[in-house]
Amino acid sequence: MFGFIKRFLGDNNESEIRRMRGIVEKINALEPQMKQLSDGSLYGKTSDFKDRIANGESLDSILPEAFATVREASRRVLGMRHFDVQMIGGICLHEGKIAEMRTGEGKTLVATLAVYLNALTGKGVHMITVNDYLAKRDSEWMGRLYRSLGLTVGLITHDMDFPSRKFAYNCDITFGTNNEFGFDYLRDNMVVSKEQMVQRELNYAIIDEVDSILIDEARTPLIISGPGAKSTDMYAIMAKAVANLKEGEDYVLNEKEKTVSPNDSAVAKVEKALNIKNLYDSANIEMSHCFTQALRAKAMMKRDRDYVVRDGEIVIVDEFTGRLMFGRRYSEGLHQAIEAKEGVKIQRESQTLATITFQNYFRMYEKLAGMTGTAKTEENEFLKIYKLPVIVVPTNKPIKRIDYPDVIYKTKKAKMKAVINTIKECHAKGQPVLVGTTSIVQSEEVSAQLKRQGIDHKVLNAKYHEMEAEIIKDAGQKGAVTIATNMAGRGTDISLGEGVAEVGGLYVIGTERHESRRIDNQLRGRAGRQGDPGASRFFLSLEDDLMRLFGSDNIANIMEKLGMGEDDPIEHKLVTRSIEQAQKKVEARNFDIRKHVIEYDDVMNQQREVIYDQRRKILLGENLYENIIEMVKRIIDSQMDRYANEKLYPEEWTLDGLIQEAEDIYAPKGTLVKEQLEAMSRDELKETLYKVAKDNYDNREKLFGSEVMRDLERIIMLKVVDNKWMEHLDHMDMLREGISLRAYGQRNPLVEYKIEGHDMFQAMIDNIQEDIAKLMYRVNVVREQPQPEDRLKNATVNHGESISKSPQAKSNNIGRNDLCPCGSGKKYKNCCGKNK
């Protein structure tokens, strides 16, 4: 039915490709005249394009000429001429789409077209890769092309100093990893002066291996943290308390949903072990949190699958790449729970200073594009979350790779035997083999079996990216056997060695189906690049996780009815299709999980955008005087509502409370006299408070000087905003952790989270304004030397109350009726000048 509708209405992908081929014809028509240009004339095209853009011409209108210029420059500088299908890929990227291009189709060269065109605006282009090795390689390799056309190229690396980092971001084109760009964004929103910021506006980004970054790592938050103050003792105690709990009896493990739920017996045993009456009492919130994480660590987190123990530390294993994620830690205490379980040193929980997910970071770009070999299966997610359509770009040459149907065995043992036999057969005739595994344990198991058979091979440990690239590059040589986690070595082509085409090309073996078809397709795509011969096959067993959880019942029944032995496989396209159906179910569930995460994170993201926008205004604002005065007015309006509400009679006003609170924040003591205020109307009272606050502030400015006051305003506002935002992040984390329980009360947890999160945010804004006002009226400045450049050298914020490190230095020119410089709010004659 779907096929009929597709034929009737036409395929959108095909119509888009037809449209783009029309643009490619225009580019090709310009090739002869481009070849006639001298190197100098070709170089001069860049300034010509920039002038035309400055005069109002659109990027779309100059696209054919710009692409033709890049193609000719590439031919001269790199010795590589873009194919027509690569031009189509470049158009996709420029139009803010994802170009799905098969492995070996030259995505790195494709990107140069869109990068060059968009860099002409002068607003900067970010070229994002999955690791430092690829960022460095591409910046040097393609950098030669960009520089030959007069554009500047920068590279962001982890250990780069501030001047180099700022220079790299100011270049026309900046290469780097998703982590570096995300962390720099967070750091830019923590600085105390605009000169310390490194990034410009987020204009245009192309993400290489876009599925890896925007889907596989979408739920991974980038977190900048500082040391926390919580004790870690409870994690060790709780690890012992849950150690003897049994699955089925004390807790239920749902592997499909990846959840673990304690039974009443588990709670009773833990309460007895800890000698407490109610684990879920409000006084035991921290204890119950530790229990939840300890149970997750025991039941769900498996050593050498989810993490490894290295040198007394827990190192996370990336579930998609198999790479060891050095430096990363599970959040919300799970990492501490695993440390307690494994008996290694438990590190303190950290306090979050700033955080953002890749989903929300990359959605901030004015224009976003991506490229990968596998995206179509996730098109729904790319469209819904990122508004990125996927275009499947045709291959330059027809694909010759043979994709054999899956073979399924009863047991893992039988499956492994078949894998090793297939490798032996290929190796004997010199056909190179790439074995894809889903875990480090699986890689080690295959390696051990091959060693016993005396077959020379290499294992990608996915630890050092440069070694990865070197090993994967040689995987197509005659007789080579390479074992790799499914995504290791991405970004590096596998070229066939001499005589390999004659023996069938590269043979790709999958030792297990992944939850996502896309990951399997990435592995398959390693063979058959640029029209090369090749083959692929997946070997499965009924004991594999995917089969066990989602698709094995029917197949197991068939095998039983046919009386098949352990070493007899089932091989049929129907079986392969049923496995793909199981994968589709898992993909849909995983998409729902990621969508669920982003719905919650969007609440935080809206708040983050407000805070960071205000912070940026503070950084870039020359004069914040009016902002402070407006804050104080809002505080006074709030005080009036509480103590002198317009609905009350004047005799019902609580003037004592109003005076007390006013003196706590903005009014010098003794300035407001109750008897005088009682005689005023409500409007007169409000205007009096406004005037007292403004006069007091203006007097302080006379005392310190305008220049110092402006600096104090900026520093204090930033400090208060940062401290309150950090507290708010913690509070929102706690709210998020417990909000799911609202579902038991027939309330929607997401709606509840939005409402309470909004209320907490508003309370934080009110607290920010009050704290800023308090500090600005109490702050003291120490001038050890009168030089202007040292005016804030010794200023520090202390407990949200004052900026001071030593007693106030007094001026000889203070009038008796001036405010005392000690910050008491009293006149000089009634304070430090009392006896003078």
QUITADA-V105745 format. One record per pair of residues at least 12 apart in sequence whose C-alpha atoms are under 8 Angstrom apart, sorted by the first residue. I is the first residue (numbers start at 0). J is the second residue. Records with the same first field share a line. If there is no record, write none. Layout:
# QUITADA-V105745
I: J ; J
This chain:
# QUITADA-V105745
12: 390 ; 391
15: 390
16: 87 ; 392
19: 87 ; 90
20: 87
22: 63
23: 63 ; 83 ; 86 ; 87
25: 63
26: 63 ; 64 ; 66 ; 67
27: 67
29: 63 ; 64 ; 67
30: 67 ; 71
33: 67 ; 68 ; 71
34: 71
41: 68 ; 72 ; 148
42: 147 ; 148 ; 149
43: 148
44: 68 ; 148
45: 119 ; 148 ; 149
48: 61 ; 65 ; 119
49: 119 ; 120
52: 119 ; 120
58: 116 ; 117
62: 116
65: 112 ; 115 ; 116
66: 86 ; 112 ; 116
69: 111 ; 112 ; 115 ; 144
70: 112
72: 144 ; 147 ; 148
73: 144
76: 143 ; 144 ; 147
77: 143 ; 144
81: 108 ; 109
82: 395
83: 395
84: 392 ; 393 ; 394 ; 395
85: 104 ; 105 ; 106 ; 108 ; 109
86: 109 ; 112
87: 392
88: 100 ; 109 ; 110 ; 392
89: 109 ; 110 ; 111 ; 112 ; 113
90: 112 ; 113
91: 368 ; 390
92: 110 ; 113 ; 205 ; 368 ; 369 ; 370
93: 113 ; 114 ; 116 ; 117 ; 368
94: 368
95: 366 ; 367 ; 368 ; 369 ; 387
96: 367 ; 368 ; 369 ; 387 ; 388 ; 389 ; 390
97: 209 ; 368 ; 369 ; 370 ; 371 ; 374 ; 387 ; 388 ; 389 ; 390
98: 369 ; 370 ; 371 ; 389 ; 390 ; 391 ; 392
99: 370 ; 371 ; 372 ; 373 ; 374 ; 375 ; 389 ; 390 ; 391 ; 392
100: 370 ; 371 ; 372 ; 373 ; 391 ; 392 ; 393 ; 394
101: 371 ; 372 ; 373 ; 394 ; 524 ; 528
102: 372 ; 492 ; 524 ; 525 ; 528
103: 492 ; 493 ; 528 ; 529
104: 394 ; 395 ; 528 ; 529
106: 370 ; 371
107: 137
108: 141
110: 205
111: 141
114: 126 ; 172 ; 205
115: 145
117: 203
118: 150 ; 171 ; 172
119: 171
121: 171
122: 171 ; 199 ; 200 ; 202
123: 168 ; 169 ; 170 ; 171 ; 172 ; 173 ; 199 ; 202 ; 203
124: 171 ; 172 ; 173 ; 202 ; 203 ; 204 ; 205
125: 172 ; 173 ; 174 ; 175 ; 203 ; 204 ; 205
126: 172 ; 173 ; 174 ; 175 ; 204 ; 205 ; 206 ; 207
127: 174 ; 175 ; 176 ; 177 ; 204 ; 205 ; 206 ; 207
128: 174 ; 175 ; 176 ; 177 ; 206 ; 207 ; 208
129: 176 ; 177 ; 207 ; 208 ; 211 ; 212
130: 175 ; 176 ; 464
131: 156 ; 175 ; 176 ; 464
132: 464 ; 465
133: 490
134: 154 ; 174 ; 175 ; 176
135: 154 ; 174 ; 175
137: 174
138: 152 ; 153 ; 154 ; 174
150: 170 ; 171 ; 172
151: 170 ; 171 ; 172
152: 167 ; 170 ; 171 ; 172 ; 173 ; 174
153: 166 ; 167 ; 168 ; 169 ; 170 ; 171 ; 172 ; 173 ; 174
154: 167 ; 173 ; 174 ; 175
155: 167 ; 168 ; 173 ; 174 ; 175 ; 176 ; 179
156: 175 ; 179
157: 179
161: 197
164: 197
165: 196 ; 197 ; 198
168: 197 ; 198 ; 199
169: 198 ; 199
177: 212 ; 357
178: 221
181: 221 ; 355 ; 357 ; 360
182: 221 ; 222 ; 223
183: 197 ; 198
184: 198
185: 223 ; 353 ; 354 ; 355
188: 611 ; 614 ; 615
189: 721
191: 618 ; 713 ; 714 ; 717
192: 618
193: 618 ; 619
201: 363 ; 364 ; 365
202: 364 ; 365 ; 366
203: 364 ; 365 ; 366 ; 367
204: 364 ; 366 ; 367 ; 368
205: 367 ; 368 ; 369 ; 370
206: 367 ; 368 ; 369 ; 370
207: 369 ; 370 ; 371
208: 369 ; 370 ; 371 ; 372 ; 490
209: 369 ; 370 ; 371
210: 371 ; 373 ; 374
212: 357
213: 357 ; 358
215: 319
216: 357
217: 356 ; 357 ; 358 ; 593
218: 356 ; 357 ; 358 ; 593 ; 596
219: 356 ; 357
220: 354 ; 355 ; 356 ; 357
221: 354 ; 355 ; 356 ; 357
222: 351 ; 352 ; 353 ; 354 ; 355
223: 351 ; 352 ; 353 ; 354
224: 349 ; 350 ; 351 ; 352 ; 353
225: 349 ; 350 ; 351 ; 352
226: 347 ; 348 ; 349 ; 350
227: 347 ; 348 ; 349 ; 350
228: 347 ; 348 ; 349
229: 347 ; 348
230: 347
231: 335 ; 345 ; 346 ; 347 ; 348
233: 286 ; 289
234: 289 ; 293 ; 335 ; 336 ; 339
235: 336 ; 339 ; 340
237: 289 ; 290 ; 293
238: 293 ; 336 ; 339 ; 340
239: 340
240: 268 ; 269 ; 272 ; 273
241: 265 ; 269 ; 290 ; 293 ; 294 ; 297
242: 297
244: 265
246: 298
248: 262 ; 264
249: 261 ; 262 ; 263 ; 264 ; 265
250: 262 ; 265
252: 298 ; 299
254: 548
255: 548
257: 299
258: 299
259: 294 ; 295 ; 298 ; 299
266: 278
289: 332 ; 336
292: 332 ; 333 ; 336
293: 333 ; 336 ; 337 ; 340
295: 333
296: 333 ; 336 ; 337 ; 340
297: 337 ; 340
300: 337
303: 316 ; 439 ; 440
304: 316 ; 438 ; 439 ; 440
305: 317 ; 318
306: 323
311: 343 ; 344
312: 338 ; 343 ; 344
313: 334 ; 337 ; 338 ; 343
314: 326 ; 327 ; 328
315: 327 ; 328 ; 329
318: 438
319: 437 ; 485 ; 486 ; 518
320: 461 ; 484 ; 485 ; 486 ; 487
321: 437 ; 438 ; 439 ; 461 ; 484 ; 485 ; 486 ; 487
322: 460 ; 461 ; 462 ; 487
323: 461 ; 462
332: 348
335: 347 ; 348
350: 725 ; 729
351: 725 ; 728 ; 729
352: 725 ; 728
353: 725
355: 604
358: 384 ; 385 ; 597
359: 601 ; 604
362: 385
367: 387
368: 387
372: 521 ; 524
373: 517 ; 518 ; 520 ; 521
374: 389 ; 517
375: 389 ; 390 ; 391
376: 516 ; 517
377: 517
380: 590
384: 594
394: 529
395: 529
396: 529 ; 530
397: 529 ; 530
398: 527 ; 528 ; 529 ; 530 ; 531 ; 532
399: 527 ; 530 ; 531 ; 532 ; 533
400: 526 ; 527 ; 531 ; 532 ; 533 ; 534 ; 535
401: 532 ; 533 ; 534 ; 535
402: 523 ; 534 ; 535 ; 536
403: 534 ; 535 ; 536 ; 537
404: 536 ; 537 ; 570 ; 571 ; 572 ; 575
405: 536 ; 537 ; 538 ; 539 ; 570 ; 571 ; 572 ; 574 ; 575
406: 536 ; 537 ; 538 ; 539 ; 568 ; 569 ; 570 ; 571
407: 538 ; 539 ; 540 ; 541 ; 568 ; 569 ; 570
408: 538 ; 539 ; 540 ; 541 ; 565 ; 566 ; 567 ; 568 ; 569
409: 540 ; 541 ; 542 ; 555 ; 564 ; 565 ; 566 ; 568
410: 540 ; 541 ; 542 ; 565
411: 539 ; 540 ; 541 ; 542 ; 543
413: 540 ; 565 ; 566
414: 538 ; 539 ; 540 ; 566
415: 445 ; 510
417: 538
418: 508 ; 510 ; 538
419: 445 ; 448 ; 449
422: 480
423: 454
425: 478 ; 506
426: 478 ; 479 ; 480
427: 478
428: 478 ; 502
429: 477 ; 478 ; 479 ; 499 ; 502
430: 477 ; 478 ; 479 ; 499 ; 502 ; 503 ; 504 ; 505 ; 506
431: 474 ; 475 ; 476 ; 477 ; 478 ; 479 ; 480 ; 499 ; 504 ; 505 ; 506
432: 474 ; 475 ; 478 ; 479 ; 480 ; 481 ; 505 ; 506 ; 507 ; 508
433: 474 ; 480 ; 481 ; 482 ; 483 ; 505 ; 506 ; 507 ; 508
434: 480 ; 481 ; 482 ; 483 ; 507 ; 508 ; 509 ; 510
435: 482 ; 483 ; 484 ; 485 ; 507 ; 508 ; 509 ; 510 ; 522
436: 482 ; 483 ; 484 ; 485 ; 509 ; 510 ; 511
437: 484 ; 485 ; 510 ; 511 ; 513
438: 484
439: 460 ; 484
442: 458 ; 482 ; 483 ; 484
445: 482
446: 458 ; 482
455: 479 ; 480
456: 479 ; 480 ; 481 ; 482
457: 470 ; 480 ; 481 ; 482
458: 481 ; 482 ; 483
459: 481 ; 482 ; 483 ; 484 ; 487
460: 483 ; 484
461: 483 ; 484 ; 487 ; 488
464: 488
467: 487 ; 488
468: 488 ; 489 ; 491
471: 488 ; 491 ; 492 ; 493
472: 491 ; 492 ; 493 ; 494
473: 493 ; 494
474: 493 ; 494
475: 493 ; 494 ; 495 ; 496 ; 499 ; 504 ; 505
476: 494 ; 495 ; 496 ; 497 ; 499
477: 495 ; 496 ; 497 ; 498 ; 499
485: 518 ; 519 ; 521 ; 522
486: 518 ; 521 ; 522
492: 525
493: 525 ; 526 ; 528
495: 531
500: 531 ; 532
503: 532 ; 533 ; 534
504: 526 ; 527 ; 531 ; 532 ; 533 ; 534
505: 526 ; 527 ; 532 ; 533 ; 534
506: 526 ; 533 ; 534 ; 535
507: 522 ; 523 ; 525 ; 526 ; 533 ; 534 ; 535 ; 536
508: 535 ; 536 ; 537 ; 538
509: 522 ; 535 ; 536 ; 537 ; 538
510: 537 ; 538 ; 539
511: 537 ; 538 ; 539 ; 540 ; 543
512: 537 ; 539 ; 545
513: 545 ; 582
514: 545 ; 582 ; 585 ; 586
515: 582 ; 583 ; 585 ; 586
516: 579 ; 582 ; 583
523: 535
541: 555
545: 581
546: 578
549: 581
550: 577 ; 578 ; 581
554: 574
598: 749
599: 749 ; 752
602: 753 ; 756
606: 760
610: 720 ; 724
614: 717 ; 720
617: 713 ; 716 ; 717
618: 713
621: 709
622: 709
623: 709 ; 712 ; 713
624: 709 ; 712
627: 712 ; 772
628: 693
630: 768 ; 769 ; 772
631: 665 ; 692 ; 768 ; 769 ; 772
632: 689
634: 768 ; 769
635: 685 ; 688 ; 689
636: 685
638: 657
639: 657 ; 685
642: 654 ; 656 ; 657
643: 681
645: 681
649: 677 ; 680 ; 681
654: 673 ; 676 ; 677
655: 673
658: 671 ; 673
663: 773
664: 769 ; 772 ; 773 ; 776
665: 691 ; 692 ; 695 ; 696 ; 772 ; 773 ; 776
666: 691 ; 692 ; 695 ; 824
667: 695 ; 823 ; 824 ; 825
668: 824 ; 825
669: 825
670: 691
695: 776
696: 776
698: 817 ; 818
699: 776 ; 818
702: 820
703: 780
707: 790 ; 791
710: 791
711: 775
712: 775
715: 771 ; 774 ; 775 ; 796
716: 771
718: 796
719: 767 ; 770 ; 771 ; 799
720: 767
723: 763 ; 766 ; 767
724: 763
727: 759 ; 760 ; 763
731: 756
734: 752 ; 756
735: 752
738: 751 ; 752
770: 799
773: 800
774: 799 ; 800 ; 801
776: 822
777: 800 ; 801 ; 822 ; 823 ; 824
778: 800 ; 801 ; 802 ; 803 ; 822
779: 801 ; 802 ; 803 ; 807 ; 820 ; 821 ; 822
780: 794 ; 802 ; 803 ; 807
781: 793 ; 794 ; 803 ; 804 ; 805 ; 806 ; 807 ; 808
782: 808
807: 820 ; 821
813: 827
814: 827
815: 827 ; 828 ; 832
816: 828
819: 831 ; 832
